[in-house]
Amino acid sequence: MAFLVLCVDKPDGLALRKRTRAVHLEYMIRHKAWVVFGGPLTSDEGDRTVGSLMVVDFPDRPTVEAFLRDEPYTRAGLFESVIIRCWRQVVPEREPNFLENELARERAVQPI
């Protein structure tokens, strides 16, 4: 099951992020089989990192929570907030005509 994980850094977290980055990368490399995609969030100007976003594929929420508990940025206390939400990929399509099938299903329930 896919989960979106949105982490917002504490306002003064940049130095902590930099000190912890190598260990974070090692952790992500060990767990990359479960990471669909991810990366840093930046300021609107793109000049500093302000958080992290990833989509992970784990069997359930408790497994995601365990993954995050052991994650080096979390252990270091970098994040001001963490949001975990179930996520279902629609675009890009993982199977042919997925969007068209979704539309047909929606129209069957709520015709124009």
Jmol script that loads the backbone (N, CA, C; Angstrom):
load data "model"
ATOM      1  N   MET A   1       0.845  -1.161   0.000  1.00  0.00           N
ATOM      2  CA  MET A   1       0.000   0.000   0.000  1.00  0.00           C
ATOM      3  C   MET A   1       0.899   1.236   0.000  1.00  0.00           C
ATOM      4  N   ALA A   2       0.574   2.198  -0.824  1.00  0.00           N
ATOM      5  CA  ALA A   2       1.394   3.406  -0.932  1.00  0.00           C
ATOM      6  C   ALA A   2       0.949   4.452   0.080  1.00  0.00           C
ATOM      7  N   PHE A   3       1.936   5.155   0.624  1.00  0.00           N
ATOM      8  CA  PHE A   3       1.696   6.231   1.576  1.00  0.00           C
ATOM      9  C   PHE A   3       2.520   7.443   1.182  1.00  0.00           C
ATOM     10  N   LEU A   4       1.910   8.607   1.230  1.00  0.00           N
ATOM     11  CA  LEU A   4       2.623   9.856   1.067  1.00  0.00           C
ATOM     12  C   LEU A   4       3.119  10.288   2.441  1.00  0.00           C
ATOM     13  N   VAL A   5       4.366  10.698   2.508  1.00  0.00           N
ATOM     14  CA  VAL A   5       4.948  11.190   3.753  1.00  0.00           C
ATOM     15  C   VAL A   5       5.463  12.599   3.474  1.00  0.00           C
ATOM     16  N   LEU A   6       4.922  13.569   4.214  1.00  0.00           N
ATOM     17  CA  LEU A   6       5.297  14.972   4.063  1.00  0.00           C
ATOM     18  C   LEU A   6       5.911  15.441   5.370  1.00  0.00           C
ATOM     19  N   CYS A   7       7.179  15.815   5.331  1.00  0.00           N
ATOM     20  CA  CYS A   7       7.906  16.237   6.527  1.00  0.00           C
ATOM     21  C   CYS A   7       8.334  17.685   6.346  1.00  0.00           C
ATOM     22  N   VAL A   8       8.023  18.512   7.333  1.00  0.00           N
ATOM     23  CA  VAL A   8       8.420  19.912   7.311  1.00  0.00           C
ATOM     24  C   VAL A   8       9.505  20.113   8.367  1.00  0.00           C
ATOM     25  N   ASP A   9      10.630  20.684   7.932  1.00  0.00           N
ATOM     26  CA  ASP A   9      11.744  20.921   8.847  1.00  0.00           C
ATOM     27  C   ASP A   9      11.398  22.008   9.860  1.00  0.00           C
ATOM     28  N   LYS A  10      12.029  21.936  11.016  1.00  0.00           N
ATOM     29  CA  LYS A  10      11.962  23.033  11.974  1.00  0.00           C
ATOM     30  C   LYS A  10      12.619  24.246  11.321  1.00  0.00           C
ATOM     31  N   PRO A  11      12.175  25.461  11.675  1.00  0.00           N
ATOM     32  CA  PRO A  11      12.718  26.661  11.011  1.00  0.00           C
ATOM     33  C   PRO A  11      14.236  26.778  11.082  1.00  0.00           C
ATOM     34  N   ASP A  12      14.856  26.285  12.131  1.00  0.00           N
ATOM     35  CA  ASP A  12      16.308  26.397  12.273  1.00  0.00           C
ATOM     36  C   ASP A  12      17.024  25.081  11.960  1.00  0.00           C
ATOM     37  N   GLY A  13      16.413  24.245  11.113  1.00  0.00           N
ATOM     38  CA  GLY A  13      16.909  22.892  10.921  1.00  0.00           C
ATOM     39  C   GLY A  13      17.972  22.675   9.859  1.00  0.00           C
ATOM     40  N   LEU A  14      18.343  23.701   9.118  1.00  0.00           N
ATOM     41  CA  LEU A  14      19.252  23.486   7.984  1.00  0.00           C
ATOM     42  C   LEU A  14      20.598  22.885   8.398  1.00  0.00           C
ATOM     43  N   ALA A  15      21.198  23.391   9.460  1.00  0.00           N
ATOM     44  CA  ALA A  15      22.491  22.855   9.904  1.00  0.00           C
ATOM     45  C   ALA A  15      22.350  21.397  10.349  1.00  0.00           C
ATOM     46  N   LEU A  16      21.268  21.092  11.052  1.00  0.00           N
ATOM     47  CA  LEU A  16      21.020  19.718  11.481  1.00  0.00           C
ATOM     48  C   LEU A  16      20.817  18.804  10.279  1.00  0.00           C
ATOM     49  N   ARG A  17      20.085  19.274   9.282  1.00  0.00           N
ATOM     50  CA  ARG A  17      19.878  18.495   8.050  1.00  0.00           C
ATOM     51  C   ARG A  17      21.218  18.194   7.395  1.00  0.00           C
ATOM     52  N   LYS A  18      22.063  19.186   7.277  1.00  0.00           N
ATOM     53  CA  LYS A  18      23.370  18.993   6.628  1.00  0.00           C
ATOM     54  C   LYS A  18      24.230  17.995   7.401  1.00  0.00           C
ATOM     55  N   ARG A  19      24.228  18.082   8.733  1.00  0.00           N
ATOM     56  CA  ARG A  19      25.033  17.160   9.553  1.00  0.00           C
ATOM     57  C   ARG A  19      24.523  15.724   9.458  1.00  0.00           C
ATOM     58  N   THR A  20      23.244  15.550   9.217  1.00  0.00           N
ATOM     59  CA  THR A  20      22.617  14.229   9.242  1.00  0.00           C
ATOM     60  C   THR A  20      22.447  13.627   7.852  1.00  0.00           C
ATOM     61  N   ARG A  21      22.721  14.383   6.815  1.00  0.00           N
ATOM     62  CA  ARG A  21      22.398  13.963   5.446  1.00  0.00           C
ATOM     63  C   ARG A  21      23.056  12.655   5.031  1.00  0.00           C
ATOM     64  N   ALA A  22      24.325  12.451   5.320  1.00  0.00           N
ATOM     65  CA  ALA A  22      25.004  11.219   4.890  1.00  0.00           C
ATOM     66  C   ALA A  22      24.347   9.988   5.513  1.00  0.00           C
ATOM     67  N   VAL A  23      24.024  10.055   6.794  1.00  0.00           N
ATOM     68  CA  VAL A  23      23.386   8.920   7.465  1.00  0.00           C
ATOM     69  C   VAL A  23      21.971   8.710   6.909  1.00  0.00           C
ATOM     70  N   HIS A  24      21.281   9.807   6.618  1.00  0.00           N
ATOM     71  CA  HIS A  24      19.959   9.721   5.990  1.00  0.00           C
ATOM     72  C   HIS A  24      20.059   9.007   4.638  1.00  0.00           C
ATOM     73  N   LEU A  25      21.026   9.392   3.824  1.00  0.00           N
ATOM     74  CA  LEU A  25      21.191   8.760   2.509  1.00  0.00           C
ATOM     75  C   LEU A  25      21.507   7.271   2.639  1.00  0.00           C
ATOM     76  N   GLU A  26      22.339   6.903   3.591  1.00  0.00           N
ATOM     77  CA  GLU A  26      22.625   5.476   3.824  1.00  0.00           C
ATOM     78  C   GLU A  26      21.333   4.732   4.170  1.00  0.00           C
ATOM     79  N   TYR A  27      20.524   5.330   5.020  1.00  0.00           N
ATOM     80  CA  TYR A  27      19.250   4.707   5.428  1.00  0.00           C
ATOM     81  C   TYR A  27      18.325   4.540   4.220  1.00  0.00           C
ATOM     82  N   MET A  28      18.240   5.593   3.406  1.00  0.00           N
ATOM     83  CA  MET A  28      17.358   5.524   2.236  1.00  0.00           C
ATOM     84  C   MET A  28      17.867   4.488   1.227  1.00  0.00           C
ATOM     85  N   ILE A  29      19.159   4.355   1.079  1.00  0.00           N
ATOM     86  CA  ILE A  29      19.713   3.339   0.177  1.00  0.00           C
ATOM     87  C   ILE A  29      19.321   1.949   0.667  1.00  0.00           C
ATOM     88  N   ARG A  30      19.398   1.718   1.979  1.00  0.00           N
ATOM     89  CA  ARG A  30      19.004   0.406   2.528  1.00  0.00           C
ATOM     90  C   ARG A  30      17.515   0.131   2.341  1.00  0.00           C
ATOM     91  N   HIS A  31      16.711   1.162   2.227  1.00  0.00           N
ATOM     92  CA  HIS A  31      15.257   0.992   2.137  1.00  0.00           C
ATOM     93  C   HIS A  31      14.685   1.363   0.764  1.00  0.00           C
ATOM     94  N   LYS A  32      15.551   1.538  -0.236  1.00  0.00           N
ATOM     95  CA  LYS A  32      15.061   2.049  -1.518  1.00  0.00           C
ATOM     96  C   LYS A  32      14.081   1.124  -2.223  1.00  0.00           C
ATOM     97  N   ALA A  33      14.056  -0.145  -1.875  1.00  0.00           N
ATOM     98  CA  ALA A  33      13.082  -1.058  -2.487  1.00  0.00           C
ATOM     99  C   ALA A  33      11.652  -0.671  -2.131  1.00  0.00           C
ATOM    100  N   TRP A  34      11.473   0.066  -1.034  1.00  0.00           N
ATOM    101  CA  TRP A  34      10.136   0.452  -0.588  1.00  0.00           C
ATOM    102  C   TRP A  34       9.798   1.900  -0.907  1.00  0.00           C
ATOM    103  N   VAL A  35      10.752   2.632  -1.458  1.00  0.00           N
ATOM    104  CA  VAL A  35      10.524   4.042  -1.773  1.00  0.00           C
ATOM    105  C   VAL A  35      10.144   4.172  -3.245  1.00  0.00           C
ATOM    106  N   VAL A  36       8.928   4.645  -3.496  1.00  0.00           N
ATOM    107  CA  VAL A  36       8.451   4.839  -4.865  1.00  0.00           C
ATOM    108  C   VAL A  36       9.154   6.054  -5.467  1.00  0.00           C
ATOM    109  N   PHE A  37       9.153   7.151  -4.736  1.00  0.00           N
ATOM    110  CA  PHE A  37       9.919   8.334  -5.101  1.00  0.00           C
ATOM    111  C   PHE A  37      10.027   9.234  -3.885  1.00  0.00           C
ATOM    112  N   GLY A  38      10.923  10.184  -3.941  1.00  0.00           N
ATOM    113  CA  GLY A  38      11.072  11.105  -2.830  1.00  0.00           C
ATOM    114  C   GLY A  38      12.153  12.113  -3.096  1.00  0.00           C
ATOM    115  N   GLY A  39      12.211  13.106  -2.219  1.00  0.00           N
ATOM    116  CA  GLY A  39      13.239  14.123  -2.334  1.00  0.00           C
ATOM    117  C   GLY A  39      12.960  15.291  -1.421  1.00  0.00           C
ATOM    118  N   PRO A  40      13.887  16.240  -1.418  1.00  0.00           N
ATOM    119  CA  PRO A  40      13.756  17.392  -0.531  1.00  0.00           C
ATOM    120  C   PRO A  40      12.734  18.400  -1.059  1.00  0.00           C
ATOM    121  N   LEU A  41      12.092  19.089  -0.129  1.00  0.00           N
ATOM    122  CA  LEU A  41      11.257  20.241  -0.455  1.00  0.00           C
ATOM    123  C   LEU A  41      12.146  21.471  -0.325  1.00  0.00           C
ATOM    124  N   THR A  42      11.963  22.434  -1.206  1.00  0.00           N
ATOM    125  CA  THR A  42      12.780  23.637  -1.148  1.00  0.00           C
ATOM    126  C   THR A  42      11.906  24.865  -0.930  1.00  0.00           C
ATOM    127  N   SER A  43      12.553  25.947  -0.549  1.00  0.00           N
ATOM    128  CA  SER A  43      11.870  27.232  -0.463  1.00  0.00           C
ATOM    129  C   SER A  43      11.382  27.603  -1.867  1.00  0.00           C
ATOM    130  N   ASP A  44      10.471  28.555  -1.934  1.00  0.00           N
ATOM    131  CA  ASP A  44       9.956  28.988  -3.239  1.00  0.00           C
ATOM    132  C   ASP A  44      11.076  29.494  -4.153  1.00  0.00           C
ATOM    133  N   GLU A  45      12.108  30.030  -3.569  1.00  0.00           N
ATOM    134  CA  GLU A  45      13.244  30.516  -4.354  1.00  0.00           C
ATOM    135  C   GLU A  45      14.184  29.387  -4.750  1.00  0.00           C
ATOM    136  N   GLY A  46      14.012  28.215  -4.135  1.00  0.00           N
ATOM    137  CA  GLY A  46      14.853  27.063  -4.445  1.00  0.00           C
ATOM    138  C   GLY A  46      16.236  27.124  -3.832  1.00  0.00           C
ATOM    139  N   ASP A  47      16.446  28.049  -2.885  1.00  0.00           N
ATOM    140  CA  ASP A  47      17.789  28.239  -2.348  1.00  0.00           C
ATOM    141  C   ASP A  47      18.053  27.510  -1.035  1.00  0.00           C
ATOM    142  N   ARG A  48      17.020  26.890  -0.439  1.00  0.00           N
ATOM    143  CA  ARG A  48      17.250  26.141   0.801  1.00  0.00           C
ATOM    144  C   ARG A  48      16.233  25.020   0.928  1.00  0.00           C
ATOM    145  N   THR A  49      16.637  23.988   1.613  1.00  0.00           N
ATOM    146  CA  THR A  49      15.770  22.840   1.858  1.00  0.00           C
ATOM    147  C   THR A  49      14.916  23.117   3.086  1.00  0.00           C
ATOM    148  N   VAL A  50      13.615  22.826   2.971  1.00  0.00           N
ATOM    149  CA  VAL A  50      12.676  23.121   4.057  1.00  0.00           C
ATOM    150  C   VAL A  50      11.898  21.884   4.517  1.00  0.00           C
ATOM    151  N   GLY A  51      12.171  20.728   3.912  1.00  0.00           N
ATOM    152  CA  GLY A  51      11.451  19.524   4.295  1.00  0.00           C
ATOM    153  C   GLY A  51      11.743  18.380   3.349  1.00  0.00           C
ATOM    154  N   SER A  52      10.926  17.342   3.474  1.00  0.00           N
ATOM    155  CA  SER A  52      11.085  16.144   2.646  1.00  0.00           C
ATOM    156  C   SER A  52       9.705  15.636   2.235  1.00  0.00           C
ATOM    157  N   LEU A  53       9.648  15.051   1.068  1.00  0.00           N
ATOM    158  CA  LEU A  53       8.433  14.405   0.587  1.00  0.00           C
ATOM    159  C   LEU A  53       8.835  13.066   0.002  1.00  0.00           C
ATOM    160  N   MET A  54       8.066  12.031   0.336  1.00  0.00           N
ATOM    161  CA  MET A  54       8.316  10.732  -0.287  1.00  0.00           C
ATOM    162  C   MET A  54       7.020   9.951  -0.362  1.00  0.00           C
ATOM    163  N   VAL A  55       6.971   9.056  -1.292  1.00  0.00           N
ATOM    164  CA  VAL A  55       5.917   8.059  -1.350  1.00  0.00           C
ATOM    165  C   VAL A  55       6.597   6.718  -1.135  1.00  0.00           C
ATOM    166  N   VAL A  56       6.096   5.995  -0.137  1.00  0.00           N
ATOM    167  CA  VAL A  56       6.664   4.693   0.208  1.00  0.00           C
ATOM    168  C   VAL A  56       5.598   3.629   0.021  1.00  0.00           C
ATOM    169  N   ASP A  57       6.044   2.414  -0.227  1.00  0.00           N
ATOM    170  CA  ASP A  57       5.125   1.297  -0.451  1.00  0.00           C
ATOM    171  C   ASP A  57       5.374   0.246   0.629  1.00  0.00           C
ATOM    172  N   PHE A  58       4.582   0.309   1.690  1.00  0.00           N
ATOM    173  CA  PHE A  58       4.668  -0.617   2.808  1.00  0.00           C
ATOM    174  C   PHE A  58       3.307  -1.284   3.012  1.00  0.00           C
ATOM    175  N   PRO A  59       3.263  -2.416   3.709  1.00  0.00           N
ATOM    176  CA  PRO A  59       1.988  -3.133   3.872  1.00  0.00           C
ATOM    177  C   PRO A  59       0.924  -2.364   4.649  1.00  0.00           C
ATOM    178  N   ASP A  60       1.354  -1.491   5.580  1.00  0.00           N
ATOM    179  CA  ASP A  60       0.366  -0.811   6.420  1.00  0.00           C
ATOM    180  C   ASP A  60       1.002   0.406   7.091  1.00  0.00           C
ATOM    181  N   ARG A  61       0.155   1.219   7.710  1.00  0.00           N
ATOM    182  CA  ARG A  61       0.620   2.445   8.361  1.00  0.00           C
ATOM    183  C   ARG A  61       1.609   2.172   9.503  1.00  0.00           C
ATOM    184  N   PRO A  62       1.381   1.158  10.363  1.00  0.00           N
ATOM    185  CA  PRO A  62       2.368   0.915  11.424  1.00  0.00           C
ATOM    186  C   PRO A  62       3.778   0.650  10.878  1.00  0.00           C
ATOM    187  N   THR A  63       3.886   0.030   9.719  1.00  0.00           N
ATOM    188  CA  THR A  63       5.203  -0.214   9.122  1.00  0.00           C
ATOM    189  C   THR A  63       5.825   1.101   8.647  1.00  0.00           C
ATOM    190  N   VAL A  64       5.000   1.994   8.100  1.00  0.00           N
ATOM    191  CA  VAL A  64       5.490   3.323   7.703  1.00  0.00           C
ATOM    192  C   VAL A  64       5.979   4.075   8.937  1.00  0.00           C
ATOM    193  N   GLU A  65       5.193   4.028   9.994  1.00  0.00           N
ATOM    194  CA  GLU A  65       5.569   4.720  11.228  1.00  0.00           C
ATOM    195  C   GLU A  65       6.882   4.170  11.795  1.00  0.00           C
ATOM    196  N   ALA A  66       7.075   2.863  11.734  1.00  0.00           N
ATOM    197  CA  ALA A  66       8.330   2.257  12.198  1.00  0.00           C
ATOM    198  C   ALA A  66       9.500   2.706  11.317  1.00  0.00           C
ATOM    199  N   PHE A  67       9.284   2.736  10.007  1.00  0.00           N
ATOM    200  CA  PHE A  67      10.303   3.215   9.064  1.00  0.00           C
ATOM    201  C   PHE A  67      10.708   4.644   9.411  1.00  0.00           C
ATOM    202  N   LEU A  68       9.733   5.490   9.683  1.00  0.00           N
ATOM    203  CA  LEU A  68      10.026   6.888   9.999  1.00  0.00           C
ATOM    204  C   LEU A  68      10.682   7.048  11.368  1.00  0.00           C
ATOM    205  N   ARG A  69      10.276   6.236  12.331  1.00  0.00           N
ATOM    206  CA  ARG A  69      10.877   6.315  13.667  1.00  0.00           C
ATOM    207  C   ARG A  69      12.391   6.078  13.612  1.00  0.00           C
ATOM    208  N   ASP A  70      12.817   5.181  12.724  1.00  0.00           N
ATOM    209  CA  ASP A  70      14.238   4.842  12.602  1.00  0.00           C
ATOM    210  C   ASP A  70      14.992   5.735  11.620  1.00  0.00           C
ATOM    211  N   GLU A  71      14.277   6.553  10.883  1.00  0.00           N
ATOM    212  CA  GLU A  71      14.879   7.403   9.860  1.00  0.00           C
ATOM    213  C   GLU A  71      15.767   8.454  10.550  1.00  0.00           C
ATOM    214  N   PRO A  72      16.999   8.656  10.083  1.00  0.00           N
ATOM    215  CA  PRO A  72      17.941   9.535  10.767  1.00  0.00           C
ATOM    216  C   PRO A  72      17.478  10.982  10.967  1.00  0.00           C
ATOM    217  N   TYR A  73      16.808  11.577   9.987  1.00  0.00           N
ATOM    218  CA  TYR A  73      16.316  12.944  10.187  1.00  0.00           C
ATOM    219  C   TYR A  73      15.301  12.982  11.324  1.00  0.00           C
ATOM    220  N   THR A  74      14.433  11.977  11.385  1.00  0.00           N
ATOM    221  CA  THR A  74      13.449  11.913  12.466  1.00  0.00           C
ATOM    222  C   THR A  74      14.153  11.735  13.805  1.00  0.00           C
ATOM    223  N   ARG A  75      15.074  10.787  13.867  1.00  0.00           N
ATOM    224  CA  ARG A  75      15.808  10.535  15.116  1.00  0.00           C
ATOM    225  C   ARG A  75      16.568  11.772  15.586  1.00  0.00           C
ATOM    226  N   ALA A  76      17.045  12.576  14.653  1.00  0.00           N
ATOM    227  CA  ALA A  76      17.804  13.778  15.003  1.00  0.00           C
ATOM    228  C   ALA A  76      16.900  14.924  15.451  1.00  0.00           C
ATOM    229  N   GLY A  77      15.581  14.783  15.248  1.00  0.00           N
ATOM    230  CA  GLY A  77      14.654  15.834  15.652  1.00  0.00           C
ATOM    231  C   GLY A  77      14.528  16.963  14.643  1.00  0.00           C
ATOM    232  N   LEU A  78      14.777  16.675  13.368  1.00  0.00           N
ATOM    233  CA  LEU A  78      14.746  17.702  12.330  1.00  0.00           C
ATOM    234  C   LEU A  78      13.346  18.226  12.031  1.00  0.00           C
ATOM    235  N   PHE A  79      12.343  17.368  12.112  1.00  0.00           N
ATOM    236  CA  PHE A  79      11.029  17.740  11.590  1.00  0.00           C
ATOM    237  C   PHE A  79      10.148  18.440  12.610  1.00  0.00           C
ATOM    238  N   GLU A  80       9.532  19.516  12.136  1.00  0.00           N
ATOM    239  CA  GLU A  80       8.528  20.232  12.910  1.00  0.00           C
ATOM    240  C   GLU A  80       7.200  19.477  12.856  1.00  0.00           C
ATOM    241  N   SER A  81       6.922  18.888  11.686  1.00  0.00           N
ATOM    242  CA  SER A  81       5.682  18.117  11.525  1.00  0.00           C
ATOM    243  C   SER A  81       5.884  17.020  10.492  1.00  0.00           C
ATOM    244  N   VAL A  82       5.103  15.954  10.643  1.00  0.00           N
ATOM    245  CA  VAL A  82       5.117  14.832   9.702  1.00  0.00           C
ATOM    246  C   VAL A  82       3.664  14.439   9.441  1.00  0.00           C
ATOM    247  N   ILE A  83       3.314  14.368   8.179  1.00  0.00           N
ATOM    248  CA  ILE A  83       1.972  13.927   7.768  1.00  0.00           C
ATOM    249  C   ILE A  83       2.134  12.643   6.979  1.00  0.00           C
ATOM    250  N   ILE A  84       1.332  11.647   7.320  1.00  0.00           N
ATOM    251  CA  ILE A  84       1.312  10.372   6.595  1.00  0.00           C
ATOM    252  C   ILE A  84      -0.103  10.187   6.076  1.00  0.00           C
ATOM    253  N   ARG A  85      -0.245   9.928   4.786  1.00  0.00           N
ATOM    254  CA  ARG A  85      -1.552   9.686   4.186  1.00  0.00           C
ATOM    255  C   ARG A  85      -1.461   8.529   3.195  1.00  0.00           C
ATOM    256  N   CYS A  86      -2.496   7.699   3.179  1.00  0.00           N
ATOM    257  CA  CYS A  86      -2.589   6.676   2.125  1.00  0.00           C
ATOM    258  C   CYS A  86      -2.646   7.393   0.789  1.00  0.00           C
ATOM    259  N   TRP A  87      -2.062   6.788  -0.227  1.00  0.00           N
ATOM    260  CA  TRP A  87      -1.977   7.435  -1.529  1.00  0.00           C
ATOM    261  C   TRP A  87      -2.199   6.389  -2.610  1.00  0.00           C
ATOM    262  N   ARG A  88      -2.913   6.791  -3.642  1.00  0.00           N
ATOM    263  CA  ARG A  88      -3.142   5.910  -4.783  1.00  0.00           C
ATOM    264  C   ARG A  88      -2.688   6.626  -6.034  1.00  0.00           C
ATOM    265  N   GLN A  89      -1.764   6.022  -6.738  1.00  0.00           N
ATOM    266  CA  GLN A  89      -1.231   6.629  -7.962  1.00  0.00           C
ATOM    267  C   GLN A  89      -2.260   6.571  -9.072  1.00  0.00           C
ATOM    268  N   VAL A  90      -2.491   7.715  -9.707  1.00  0.00           N
ATOM    269  CA  VAL A  90      -3.375   7.796 -10.867  1.00  0.00           C
ATOM    270  C   VAL A  90      -2.569   8.220 -12.090  1.00  0.00           C
ATOM    271  N   VAL A  91      -1.709   9.228 -11.918  1.00  0.00           N
ATOM    272  CA  VAL A  91      -0.892   9.746 -13.008  1.00  0.00           C
ATOM    273  C   VAL A  91       0.560   9.764 -12.544  1.00  0.00           C
ATOM    274  N   PRO A  92       1.526   9.326 -13.330  1.00  0.00           N
ATOM    275  CA  PRO A  92       1.311   8.659 -14.606  1.00  0.00           C
ATOM    276  C   PRO A  92       0.645   7.304 -14.416  1.00  0.00           C
ATOM    277  N   GLU A  93      -0.055   6.903 -15.431  1.00  0.00           N
ATOM    278  CA  GLU A  93      -0.814   5.656 -15.361  1.00  0.00           C
ATOM    279  C   GLU A  93       0.112   4.458 -15.183  1.00  0.00           C
ATOM    280  N   ARG A  94      -0.238   3.596 -14.256  1.00  0.00           N
ATOM    281  CA  ARG A  94       0.553   2.378 -14.036  1.00  0.00           C
ATOM    282  C   ARG A  94       0.018   1.232 -14.885  1.00  0.00           C
ATOM    283  N   GLU A  95      -1.181   1.406 -15.414  1.00  0.00           N
ATOM    284  CA  GLU A  95      -1.748   0.412 -16.326  1.00  0.00           C
ATOM    285  C   GLU A  95      -2.436   1.160 -17.458  1.00  0.00           C
ATOM    286  N   PRO A  96      -2.449   0.607 -18.658  1.00  0.00           N
ATOM    287  CA  PRO A  96      -3.046   1.293 -19.804  1.00  0.00           C
ATOM    288  C   PRO A  96      -4.520   1.631 -19.556  1.00  0.00           C
ATOM    289  N   ASN A  97      -4.909   2.820 -19.973  1.00  0.00           N
ATOM    290  CA  ASN A  97      -6.298   3.306 -19.908  1.00  0.00           C
ATOM    291  C   ASN A  97      -6.835   3.432 -18.484  1.00  0.00           C
ATOM    292  N   PHE A  98      -5.963   3.573 -17.515  1.00  0.00           N
ATOM    293  CA  PHE A  98      -6.416   3.689 -16.134  1.00  0.00           C
ATOM    294  C   PHE A  98      -7.332   4.894 -15.952  1.00  0.00           C
ATOM    295  N   LEU A  99      -6.929   6.054 -16.483  1.00  0.00           N
ATOM    296  CA  LEU A  99      -7.752   7.255 -16.333  1.00  0.00           C
ATOM    297  C   LEU A  99      -9.099   7.110 -17.026  1.00  0.00           C
ATOM    298  N   GLU A 100      -9.105   6.533 -18.207  1.00  0.00           N
ATOM    299  CA  GLU A 100     -10.366   6.335 -18.923  1.00  0.00           C
ATOM    300  C   GLU A 100     -11.293   5.400 -18.149  1.00  0.00           C
ATOM    301  N   ASN A 101     -10.727   4.348 -17.556  1.00  0.00           N
ATOM    302  CA  ASN A 101     -11.537   3.423 -16.748  1.00  0.00           C
ATOM    303  C   ASN A 101     -12.074   4.108 -15.495  1.00  0.00           C
ATOM    304  N   GLU A 102     -11.264   4.953 -14.875  1.00  0.00           N
ATOM    305  CA  GLU A 102     -11.721   5.714 -13.711  1.00  0.00           C
ATOM    306  C   GLU A 102     -12.866   6.641 -14.097  1.00  0.00           C
ATOM    307  N   LEU A 103     -12.729   7.311 -15.233  1.00  0.00           N
ATOM    308  CA  LEU A 103     -13.786   8.205 -15.708  1.00  0.00           C
ATOM    309  C   LEU A 103     -15.071   7.431 -15.977  1.00  0.00           C
ATOM    310  N   ALA A 104     -14.974   6.288 -16.624  1.00  0.00           N
ATOM    311  CA  ALA A 104     -16.169   5.470 -16.903  1.00  0.00           C
ATOM    312  C   ALA A 104     -16.841   5.041 -15.598  1.00  0.00           C
ATOM    313  N   ARG A 105     -16.047   4.653 -14.612  1.00  0.00           N
ATOM    314  CA  ARG A 105     -16.602   4.273 -13.309  1.00  0.00           C
ATOM    315  C   ARG A 105     -17.306   5.462 -12.648  1.00  0.00           C
ATOM    316  N   GLU A 106     -16.675   6.620 -12.732  1.00  0.00           N
ATOM    317  CA  GLU A 106     -17.253   7.844 -12.134  1.00  0.00           C
ATOM    318  C   GLU A 106     -18.543   8.231 -12.844  1.00  0.00           C
ATOM    319  N   ARG A 107     -18.558   8.162 -14.161  1.00  0.00           N
ATOM    320  CA  ARG A 107     -19.765   8.515 -14.927  1.00  0.00           C
ATOM    321  C   ARG A 107     -20.911   7.541 -14.652  1.00  0.00           C
ATOM    322  N   ALA A 108     -20.584   6.283 -14.376  1.00  0.00           N
ATOM    323  CA  ALA A 108     -21.614   5.298 -14.048  1.00  0.00           C
ATOM    324  C   ALA A 108     -22.288   5.647 -12.718  1.00  0.00           C
ATOM    325  N   VAL A 109     -21.525   6.213 -11.816  1.00  0.00           N
ATOM    326  CA  VAL A 109     -22.054   6.598 -10.506  1.00  0.00           C
ATOM    327  C   VAL A 109     -22.727   7.961 -10.569  1.00  0.00           C
ATOM    328  N   GLN A 110     -22.109   8.900 -11.294  1.00  0.00           N
ATOM    329  CA  GLN A 110     -22.623  10.266 -11.396  1.00  0.00           C
ATOM    330  C   GLN A 110     -22.671  10.693 -12.860  1.00  0.00           C
ATOM    331  N   PRO A 111     -23.734  10.300 -13.560  1.00  0.00           N
ATOM    332  CA  PRO A 111     -23.830  10.661 -14.981  1.00  0.00           C
ATOM    333  C   PRO A 111     -23.900  12.194 -15.162  1.00  0.00           C
ATOM    334  N   ILE A 112     -23.500  12.623 -16.337  1.00  0.00           N
ATOM    335  CA  ILE A 112     -23.532  14.065 -16.662  1.00  0.00           C
ATOM    336  C   ILE A 112     -24.959  14.566 -16.658  1.00  0.00           C
TER     337      ILE A 112
END
end "model"
wireframe off; spacefill off
backbone 0.3
color backbone group
